[in-house]
Amino acid sequence: MERYKNLNGDSGVVFYEIGFDFIWVVFSDAARYLYTYARTGARNVDHMKQLATNGRGLNSFINTNPAVRNGYARKER
């Protein structure tokens, strides 16, 4: 897992892990979400990968995009 840079300083995202067709996102409440090409869509996941790498905008993208917010493949605590 990579630590999310959180360049805006107000993100709920703490860590992320990027794979070929997925991204795991870990939030400050320790909830871990898996977003996949198959469930969330390749375009959304690729955008999330870019935002994660940049360290800015990932939490906002997830929260403002219903297809992403409700489109995770798996949730773990």
C-alpha positions as CSV (number, residue, x, y, z in Angstrom):
1,M,0.0,0.0,0.0
2,E,1.1,3.5,-0.8
3,R,0.3,6.4,1.6
4,Y,-2.0,8.9,-0.1
5,K,-0.2,12.3,-0.4
6,N,-3.4,14.3,0.5
7,L,-2.1,17.5,-0.9
8,N,-5.3,19.4,-0.1
9,G,-5.0,18.2,3.5
10,D,-8.6,17.3,4.0
11,S,-9.0,13.9,2.4
12,G,-10.5,10.8,4.0
13,V,-8.2,8.6,1.9
14,V,-5.1,7.3,3.8
15,F,-3.7,4.5,1.6
16,Y,-4.2,3.1,-1.9
17,E,-2.9,0.1,-3.9
18,I,-3.0,0.1,-7.7
19,G,-3.2,-3.1,-9.8
20,F,-3.7,-3.6,-13.5
21,D,-7.5,-3.6,-13.4
22,F,-8.3,-2.4,-9.8
23,I,-7.5,0.0,-7.1
24,W,-7.9,-0.5,-3.3
25,V,-8.6,2.6,-1.3
26,V,-8.3,2.8,2.5
27,F,-10.1,5.5,4.3
28,S,-9.4,7.1,7.7
29,D,-12.0,4.9,9.4
30,A,-9.9,1.9,8.3
31,A,-12.5,0.8,5.8
32,R,-10.9,-0.7,2.7
33,Y,-12.7,-0.6,-0.7
34,L,-11.9,-2.5,-3.9
35,Y,-12.8,-0.8,-7.2
36,T,-12.5,-2.9,-10.3
37,Y,-12.8,-2.5,-14.0
38,A,-15.6,-5.1,-14.0
39,R,-17.7,-3.4,-11.3
40,T,-16.7,0.3,-11.3
41,G,-15.7,0.7,-14.9
42,A,-12.3,1.0,-16.5
43,R,-12.6,4.7,-17.1
44,N,-13.5,5.4,-13.5
45,V,-10.8,3.2,-12.1
46,D,-8.1,4.6,-14.4
47,H,-9.1,8.1,-13.3
48,M,-9.0,7.0,-9.7
49,K,-5.5,5.6,-10.3
50,Q,-4.3,9.0,-11.7
51,L,-5.9,10.9,-8.8
52,A,-4.3,8.6,-6.3
53,T,-0.9,8.9,-7.9
54,N,-1.3,12.7,-8.0
55,G,-2.3,12.8,-4.3
56,R,-5.3,15.1,-4.9
57,G,-9.0,14.7,-5.6
58,L,-9.6,11.0,-5.0
59,N,-11.9,11.3,-2.0
60,S,-14.0,14.0,-3.8
61,F,-14.2,12.0,-7.0
62,I,-15.4,8.9,-5.1
63,N,-18.0,10.9,-3.1
64,T,-19.4,13.0,-5.9
65,N,-19.7,10.2,-8.5
66,P,-22.6,7.8,-7.6
67,A,-21.3,5.1,-10.0
68,V,-18.1,5.1,-8.0
69,R,-19.4,5.7,-4.5
70,N,-21.8,2.8,-4.8
71,G,-19.8,0.8,-7.4
72,Y,-17.1,-0.8,-5.3
73,A,-16.6,-4.5,-5.7
74,R,-15.7,-5.3,-2.1
75,K,-15.5,-3.6,1.3
76,E,-13.4,-4.8,4.2
77,R,-12.9,-3.5,7.8
